[in-house]
Amino acid sequence: MTRRISTPGARPATRRRTTATTAAVGVLALLLTACGGDVGTDGEKEDEGDAAPFGSGPLDAYFERIYGGMDENAWEDQQREVEALMAECMAEQGFEYVPVDYSSMSQTPVEEPDVEWGTREFAEQYGYGMTTYPGMDEQPAPEEQVWEDPNQVYVDAMSETEREAYYVALYGAQSGPEPGEEEEWVYDWTQAGCQGSSQHAIEEKYGLGGEEMTALQEEMEALWGQVAADERITALTTRWADCMADAGYPGLAAVEDAQNAIMEEQNAIQEEVFAGADESADWEALQAEVEERTAGLTEKEIAMAVADFECREEVEFDSVQVEVTNEYQQTFVDAHRAELDAWVESVEAARS
């Protein structure tokens, strides 16, 4: 659950990786994990290092079959297919595009936490894992291993007008929600340029996309709203909020508000530091300032996370949420079993 916030003002070549599949997994993360740590098939929390990617409900079982069989190599193979289609699409738009091999990106290994996420011990050491987490002070990869976009030289040689047309062709005019945008932003692959159409084609090829998935995703989003509005959850939320107010954190209306409050402060620091920065800015110095100021949030984050854990435990929020979520999942499965079975079959057939 470590949160790594992207740097505002980054070069425009930075890729937006949002896809319909990614959005679906994001919805599932809310629906299936019940926000209380990783849950095994028997409803108990898994041992550290052996956490299940899905929860204990009947809908989880379907998504374990749909997404659980996808290892890193399979995802990388699909991404290579997406990149090849993007190159073809961009050529049709009159641009050159070299498929990017993301598997070659250098990554600094992150140390595994010495305590399990979702426990009191984790909260006491790392808070929510946003401003501090295991391995965050490790040295970056050596300079000679830094990944470079093979299209950057081509893009840098363009005029501003040409560059804008290039990115519209590549990503579409729809770039995502604007800062401060109140209305919920919905990803639309038809408005996402060559990247969107290429990702959609590969998702359909492997049974991960299509109209059926979109319709189910919309209903799953509604399902989460139903869980949150259930009187058992709202009653516990009120008790949790009272507990947090007594601990010195008033004004919280939903359980996720505690963690979001830290995230908003972290984002505000980045927005303030990078405001007005352009290509001539000293990005390393700005990033160092962000990290220094963010470190000042750590004590506050840990204190809030510990209070949050204690209040959730006091009202038994997590266990009740799992119970309620599983009930709604069962209702959803009963109503959509045929579509879910067909979806699983299409995915398994595509993999065979």
C-alpha positions in Angstrom: 0.0 0.0 0.0 3.0 2.3 -0.3 2.0 5.5 -2.0 4.5 7.1 -4.4 3.3 10.4 -5.8 4.5 11.3 -9.3 6.4 14.6 -9.6 4.2 17.5 -10.9 5.7 19.3 -13.8 7.5 16.3 -15.2 8.5 16.2 -18.8 5.6 15.7 -21.2 7.1 12.5 -22.5 6.1 10.8 -19.2 3.6 8.2 -20.1 0.1 8.0 -18.7 -0.4 4.3 -18.0 -4.1 4.5 -17.1 -6.1 1.8 -18.9 -9.5 0.3 -18.7 -8.0 -2.8 -17.1 -6.1 -0.7 -14.6 -9.2 1.1 -13.7 -11.0 -2.2 -13.1 -8.3 -3.4 -10.8 -8.5 -0.2 -8.9 -12.2 -0.7 -8.4 -11.5 -4.3 -7.3 -8.9 -3.1 -4.8 -11.7 -1.2 -3.0 -14.3 -3.9 -3.4 -12.3 -6.9 -2.6 -9.7 -6.1 0.1 -12.1 -4.3 2.4 -9.2 -1.9 3.3 -8.1 -4.0 6.3 -5.1 -5.8 5.0 -4.8 -8.9 2.8 -7.4 -11.5 3.4 -7.0 -15.2 2.6 -9.6 -17.6 1.3 -10.7 -18.5 4.8 -11.3 -14.9 5.7 -8.2 -14.6 7.9 -5.3 -12.3 7.2 -2.5 -14.0 5.4 1.0 -14.4 6.8 3.4 -11.7 5.9 5.0 -12.3 2.5 2.2 -14.7 1.4 -0.6 -12.3 1.0 -3.4 -13.1 -1.4 -4.0 -10.5 -4.1 -7.8 -10.7 -3.6 -10.1 -11.0 -0.7 -12.4 -13.8 0.6 -15.6 -13.1 -1.2 -17.3 -15.0 -4.1 -16.5 -12.2 -6.6 -12.9 -12.4 -5.5 -12.7 -16.0 -6.7 -13.7 -14.9 -10.2 -11.0 -12.2 -10.4 -8.4 -14.6 -9.0 -9.1 -16.7 -12.1 -9.1 -13.7 -14.4 -6.1 -11.8 -13.1 -4.4 -14.2 -10.7 -2.7 -16.2 -13.4 -1.0 -13.1 -14.9 2.6 -13.1 -13.8 5.1 -10.3 -14.6 6.3 -12.0 -17.8 2.8 -12.3 -19.1 2.1 -8.6 -18.5 5.4 -7.6 -20.1 4.6 -9.7 -23.2 1.2 -8.0 -23.5 2.8 -4.6 -23.1 5.2 -5.4 -25.9 2.2 -6.2 -28.1 0.6 -2.9 -27.1 3.8 -1.0 -28.1 4.0 -2.7 -31.5 0.4 -1.7 -32.2 1.1 1.9 -31.0 4.0 2.1 -33.5 1.7 1.0 -36.4 -1.0 3.5 -35.3 1.4 6.4 -35.0 2.8 5.6 -38.4 -0.8 5.9 -39.8 -1.0 9.3 -38.1 2.2 10.4 -39.8 4.6 10.1 -36.9 7.5 7.8 -36.0 7.3 5.8 -32.8 9.8 3.3 -31.5 8.2 0.6 -29.3 9.3 1.1 -25.8 10.7 -1.9 -23.8 9.5 -1.2 -20.3 11.0 -4.5 -19.0 14.4 -2.9 -19.4 13.6 0.0 -17.1 16.0 0.0 -14.2 14.4 -0.4 -10.8 16.0 0.1 -7.4 14.9 -2.9 -5.3 12.6 -1.8 -2.4 13.2 -3.6 0.9 10.3 -5.7 2.1 8.6 -4.3 5.3 9.8 -6.1 8.4 6.2 -6.0 9.7 2.9 -6.7 8.0 1.0 -3.9 6.4 -2.3 -3.3 8.2 -1.0 -4.1 11.6 -0.4 -1.8 14.6 3.3 -2.5 14.3 3.3 -1.2 10.7 1.4 1.9 11.7 3.9 2.6 14.5 6.9 2.3 12.2 5.6 3.5 8.8 2.3 5.1 9.3 0.4 4.6 6.1 3.6 4.0 4.2 3.4 7.3 2.3 6.2 9.5 3.7 8.3 6.7 5.0 8.6 3.1 4.1 11.3 0.4 4.0 14.1 1.1 1.5 13.2 4.7 0.7 16.7 5.9 1.6 18.4 3.4 -0.8 20.7 4.8 -3.4 19.2 5.2 -6.9 20.4 3.1 -9.8 23.8 4.0 -11.3 23.6 6.8 -13.9 24.6 4.5 -16.7 21.6 2.2 -16.0 19.0 5.1 -16.1 16.2 4.2 -18.6 15.7 6.6 -21.5 12.7 6.9 -23.8 13.9 5.9 -27.3 11.5 8.5 -28.7 12.8 11.5 -26.7 15.3 12.8 -29.2 12.7 12.6 -32.0 10.2 14.5 -29.8 12.7 17.1 -28.6 13.5 18.0 -32.2 9.8 19.0 -32.9 8.4 22.5 -32.7 5.9 23.1 -30.0 3.0 22.7 -32.4 4.3 19.5 -33.8 5.0 18.1 -30.3 1.4 18.9 -29.2 0.0 17.1 -32.3 2.3 14.1 -31.5 1.0 13.7 -28.0 -2.6 14.1 -29.1 -2.0 11.3 -31.6 -0.3 9.2 -29.0 -2.4 9.8 -25.9 -5.5 11.6 -27.2 -6.8 15.0 -26.1 -8.2 13.3 -22.9 -5.3 13.5 -20.5 -7.0 12.8 -17.2 -8.6 14.8 -14.4 -7.5 18.4 -14.0 -6.2 19.6 -10.6 -9.2 20.6 -8.4 -11.6 19.0 -10.8 -14.7 18.0 -8.7 -16.5 15.9 -11.3 -15.4 12.3 -11.4 -13.1 11.6 -14.4 -13.9 8.4 -16.4 -11.3 6.9 -18.7 -12.5 6.5 -22.3 -10.1 4.5 -24.6 -11.7 5.9 -27.7 -10.4 9.3 -26.6 -7.0 8.1 -25.6 -5.2 8.1 -29.0 -3.0 5.3 -30.2 -2.2 4.2 -26.7 -5.9 3.8 -25.8 -6.8 1.9 -29.0 -3.8 -0.3 -28.8 -4.3 -1.2 -25.2 -8.0 -1.9 -25.9 -7.1 -4.2 -28.8 -4.8 -6.3 -26.6 -7.2 -6.3 -23.7 -9.9 -7.7 -26.0 -7.5 -10.2 -27.5 -6.8 -11.7 -24.0 -10.4 -11.4 -22.8 -9.6 -8.5 -20.4 -11.6 -5.8 -22.2 -14.8 -5.4 -24.2 -18.3 -4.1 -23.6 -19.1 -6.8 -21.1 -16.2 -5.8 -18.8 -17.1 -2.1 -19.0 -20.7 -2.8 -18.0 -19.6 -5.1 -15.1 -17.1 -2.5 -14.0 -19.8 0.2 -13.9 -22.0 -2.1 -11.7 -19.0 -2.9 -9.5 -18.5 0.8 -8.9 -22.1 1.1 -7.9 -21.7 -2.0 -5.7 -18.9 -0.3 -3.7 -21.3 2.7 -3.1 -23.9 0.3 -1.8 -21.4 -1.2 0.6 -20.4 2.2 1.9 -24.0 3.2 2.3 -25.0 0.1 4.2 -26.4 1.1 7.6 -24.0 -1.3 9.3 -21.0 0.5 7.7 -22.4 4.0 8.2 -23.0 3.2 11.9 -19.4 2.0 12.4 -18.1 4.9 10.4 -19.8 7.3 12.8 -18.4 5.5 15.8 -14.9 5.5 14.2 -15.1 9.2 13.5 -16.1 9.9 17.1 -13.1 7.8 18.2 -10.8 9.7 15.9 -12.2 13.1 17.1 -11.5 12.0 20.7 -7.9 11.2 19.6 -7.5 14.7 18.3 -8.6 14.3 14.6 -12.0 15.8 14.3 -13.9 16.4 11.1 -13.4 13.0 9.4 -16.5 11.8 7.6 -15.2 8.5 6.1 -12.5 6.0 7.1 -10.4 6.8 4.1 -10.3 10.5 5.0 -7.5 9.9 7.5 -5.1 8.5 5.0 -6.3 11.0 2.4 -5.5 13.9 4.7 -1.8 12.9 4.7 -1.8 12.3 1.0 -3.3 15.8 0.3 -0.6 17.4 2.4 2.0 15.4 0.6 0.6 16.5 -2.8 0.3 20.1 -1.7 4.0 20.1 -0.9 4.9 18.9 -4.4 2.5 21.3 -6.1 4.0 24.2 -4.1 7.6 23.3 -4.8 7.2 22.5 -8.5 4.8 25.4 -9.2 6.1 27.3 -12.2 9.1 25.0 -12.8 10.1 24.6 -16.4 12.8 22.8 -18.4 15.5 25.1 -17.0 14.7 24.2 -13.4 17.1 22.3 -11.1 14.9 19.3 -10.8 17.2 17.4 -8.4 17.2 20.4 -6.0 13.4 20.7 -6.2 13.0 17.0 -5.6 15.4 17.2 -2.6 13.3 20.0 -1.2 10.1 17.9 -1.7 11.7 15.0 0.2 12.9 17.2 3.0 9.5 18.8 3.5 7.7 15.5 3.1 9.9 14.0 5.8 8.4 16.6 8.2 5.0 14.9 7.8 6.2 11.5 9.0 5.6 12.1 12.7 2.1 13.3 12.0 1.4 10.4 9.6 2.5 7.8 12.1 0.4 9.4 14.9 -2.7 9.5 12.8 -2.2 6.0 11.4 -1.8 4.5 14.9 -5.0 6.3 16.1 -6.8 5.1 12.9 -5.7 1.5 13.6 -6.9 1.7 17.2 -10.2 3.2 16.3 -10.9 0.7 13.6 -10.0 -2.1 15.9 -12.2 -0.6 18.7 -15.3 -0.6 16.5 -14.4 -3.8 14.6 -14.7 -1.9 11.4 -12.5 -4.2 9.2 -14.2 -7.5 10.1 -17.7 -6.1 9.7 -16.7 -4.5 6.3 -15.4 -7.8 5.0 -18.7 -9.5 6.1 -20.9 -6.8 4.5 -18.7 -6.7 1.3 -19.0 -10.4 0.9 -22.7 -10.3 1.2 -22.9 -7.7 -1.6 -20.5 -9.7 -3.7 -22.6 -12.8 -3.4 -25.7 -10.8 -4.6 -23.6 -9.5 -7.5 -22.4 -12.9 -8.4 -25.9 -14.4 -8.2 -27.1 -11.7 -10.6 -24.2 -11.9 -13.1 -23.0 -15.4 -12.9 -23.4 -16.1 -16.6 -21.4 -13.0 -17.6 -18.7 -13.7 -15.1 -18.4 -17.4 -16.2 -18.2 -16.2 -19.8 -15.5 -13.7 -18.9 -13.4 -16.3 -17.1 -13.8 -18.7 -20.0 -12.7 -16.1 -22.6 -9.6 -15.2 -20.5 -8.7 -18.9 -20.0 -9.2 -19.7 -23.6 -7.0 -16.7 -24.7 -4.2 -18.0 -22.4 -4.4 -21.6 -23.6 
